[in-house]
Every structure is written in structure tokens, then in C-alpha cells.
Amino acid sequence: MTQHSATLAPPKFRPHLPVLPLFPLQPILKRIVRRIGAENPDMFNRLGPHTKARYLIDATNLPFTLLLQPDPENLSLTAHFRTSPPDHDARIAGKFLDLMRLLDSDIDGDALFFARDLIITGNTEAVVCLRNALDDVDGSIAQMVADMFGPLARAALARLRRVANKPVTKDTQ
Amino acid sequence: MTSPELVCPAGTPAALRTAVDAGADAVYCGFQNATNARNFPGLNFTVPELERSVAYAHAKGTKVLLAMNTYPPAGKQALWKDAIDTGIRLGVDAFIVADIGVAHYIATTYPDARLHLSVQAAASNPESIRYYCQEFGVKRVVLPRILTVPEIRNLAAEVPCEIETFIFGNHGLMVEGRCSLTNYITGLSTNLDGVCSPAAQVEYKRDNAGNLTTQLGEFTIDCFGCDETAGYPTICKGRYTTPAHDGGYYAFEEPISLNLSSLLPDLIGAGVHALKIEGRQRSRAYVKKVVSSFRKAVDDISSGRTAQLADLLALTEGQKETQGAFKSKTWR
């Protein structure tokens, strides 16, 4: 199944990120996804036939989306402006902090889905496989990413965790 | 008061380690094939993964129960026999079985192996349970979620085996193990040999107003308004239009989870030996939260303290919970 959305809903809230060109982000994303893949090679087995699937990771309050293709031969994670989302097979959408908490193994995806805070469209089986693959990675993927970039990144993650665990306010919605 | 065994789910090796570390007395899991009733894509254990997981659990004093709780189609028993042989080799502590052919193979080939009767066998009265005990040496029965606590107490006095009951998770009690609704809709297997609502046939559609429609195959299961909580895309939890009711109606079951936190003292007092948490398809975050919460509650009760019961509502299906038939036969 291939889906293409001409546009995605604009973010309701944008964190304090200036709108910058995305090209400086691309090598960082590439480094992140290749490191995690290299350190957790077994997780690809859980993807079954879906290693070529294109997953649109849509943090709905960010100005850009991410496209993940978890092909162990050509692992890819790229950023795309919300105004021109790429073709994809499945879309996983939610608030940035909720998606971060999923990668931090701090929150249950089904619970987010029940609460209607996680949106799944497209190839459901591919999404289930990706969820199970990521959930079998010991520890926190968010922490792994932070550790790659040193003390400032770790401090940023710690701050995000504090924000994520605060009671919901208007600012965090 | 005797402390019951806390039996916890694991869909992946990481979840198994999480359950062990959170205080599980036993963890149940299955292979990546039709031998277990949670044969979901990307879930479950390879043989090397189970071998390492058994070693991890045993090193920490936790048992591993291998779910072998499906029904082999006629003439295709080789997959089940091979899985049983492997489980014996890896040193699992018990097999959870439903099918009498599977039970017979274990009982005759490995007479020292411990057998638990799965909820998939739907054995709920003394006669049926005694049959499995006498014929196959079953040591424990996992009861269907259709009995009240007083009925469980009476049953415990009449059967020659341990009793295990669910205390948290899915509340699907449709003649458990015999449900063919998914097969009727998709033409594919059901719980009988390993999957309910195959994800490849599940589709979520969200309209511009935020309403969520869930479909299995060609059939719409439910349509959740933008301000409604959602449930799993299973036929038995669908909302349908029927001549008997105006508007959408949960004709079989509702999207709701079982939570027996407040009935734990009654269950333990009724002679229940093991308390089971459902959710092999759930995340490590779920396993950690639910297992640690019930570990503390069971320890409190066993020590004569009042249990501090954690709020688990956010983890329940549809963010709704029930004590189901355990409290009353008139829960709906």
C-alpha cells in the first residue's frame, strides 16, 4: 500500500524551533539511525517482510516529518517539510513528546492509541512489526541518541523527560 | 496468607527481562509460529532467544511457562511436537496447553513435564477439569473469565489441581479458545491456531473531523467519535447496528479491560494459586508498570498489609475497566 498526502495538517504548536533548511539535519539523522541499527541488528528480524516499508513518523507539533525505511542494507531516516510529505506505506502520528516517550520506553503505545493520542494509518501490519522490533531493544532508544551527542544532548533529554511527565498544560498540548 | 504466584506476559526477550526484573514469579511466552495463541507479526521468541531468556529467568529464580495453547489442524502436528521437544531441551518449567492431542504427546513422551491447562481449553467445571487432570496429569488450570469468586472458591475445593485466574488485561470471554469470528470475516486462522484479527487485514481510517473507523477485511468494526476512547480492532469488541437496538451496539463484548486489583484478597482467600496478567502483545512499558504494581499489591496482601493499588486505567482498553463476572454475573 502506498499513501501520499499532498499536505499534512499544520502543527498546532511549534516548540521554539526556527524554520531552518532541513539539509543540516539529514546527516545527523543518518548517523543516528545507522548507529542504532548497528548496535541492535536483531531488531530487523522482527520486521519480517516490512524492511522495505516506508514509515512516515509525524510529530504533529513539529514543522517537519521523518521518513524511516528500516532496510538493514540501506537504513534511511530523512526529514521532510510538512508541506511536501513523501510517499509512504504507513503513518505514525502523535505529539512530539508522546513519540519521544515511546522511544524512551516510558509509555505504552496501545495506551496512547486508546487515548486517541497516537494515529496509525496505512499498513497496520508494518506498524505492528516496527513497534515490536523497537520494543525489543533493551534500554531507551532516546537515551542512546542522547548519548551519541554528549552532555548537552543528555541534558536536553532530561529536560524533555521532565516536561513530558508534567501535568498537561496549554503549552504542552 | 499464602502468597500466590504472579504470572506475567512477555512477547519479546526484552519484555521477559522487564517482567523478571519487575518481580514476576513466572513469565509465559511462545514461539514465533502457530503453536501459541498470540502469533502476531514481529512478536514472540526464536529458539535461541528462548534459550537465553530461560537462562536469564532461572538465574533470577523466575519460571518460564511455554504457551503451546493452540489446536493443531489434523495431520499437521509436527510443528507442535517439534516445539514441545525444543521446550523440553531448553528447560522450560511448564507447558500451557489446550488441545488434548498436544497434552497427550507431552504426557506420554515427557511424563515428568509439568502441564498447565490453558484458558483456551475453556474448562470451567469440576468434571472437565478433572478429566484433564486424570488423563494428562494437568497440574494447574487457567480458568475462563466467566466465574464469580464464590464459584472459584467452590471449584478449588473440587478439583485436584492448582487454579490460575486472570487479574488484569483483555476481557474477552467468548467461549475462550473456540472463537471463530475472525475466521468468519477473513478466512484466516483464529485463536485456534494462532492469531486473532490479523494486522494485515486491519485498517484505520481517520476523517477530517477526527473520527476513527476501524476495519477488519471488508467489515467495519467500529467508528469512534473524535472525543471517544478507542479499543482493539477485534470482531468481538465491535459496535454494530442490529434490529434489536437503536444505533451502534456492542453486540458481543465491549472494549474494556479486566482489573481485579480490589478483588485480590478475595481471590487469594478463595484458594487461587496463581494470578495471571494478560498482554503478551503489549509493550515493555506496560509490562513494567502492571507487573510492578501487582507485585507490590500481592506482597502487601501476603504480609497482612492493605494493598496500595496503582492506577492502571490509562493502560486499559478504551480506558475502561471492569471486574467482569468475578464480581457479578450481571456486569453488562
Interface residues (C-beta under 8 A of the other chain):
Chain A: N45 R46 L47 G48 S105 D106 I107 D108 G109 D110 A111 F113 F114 A115 R116 I119 I120 T121 T124 E125 V127 V128 C129 L130 R131 N132 A133 D135 D136 V137 D138
Chain B: G11 T12 P13 A14 A15 R17 F40 P41 G42 L43 T46 P198 A199 A200 V202 E203 Y204 K205 R206 G210 L212 F224 C226 E228 T229 A230 G231 Y232 Q281 R282 S283 R284 A285 Y286 K289 A314 L315 T316 E317 G318 Q319
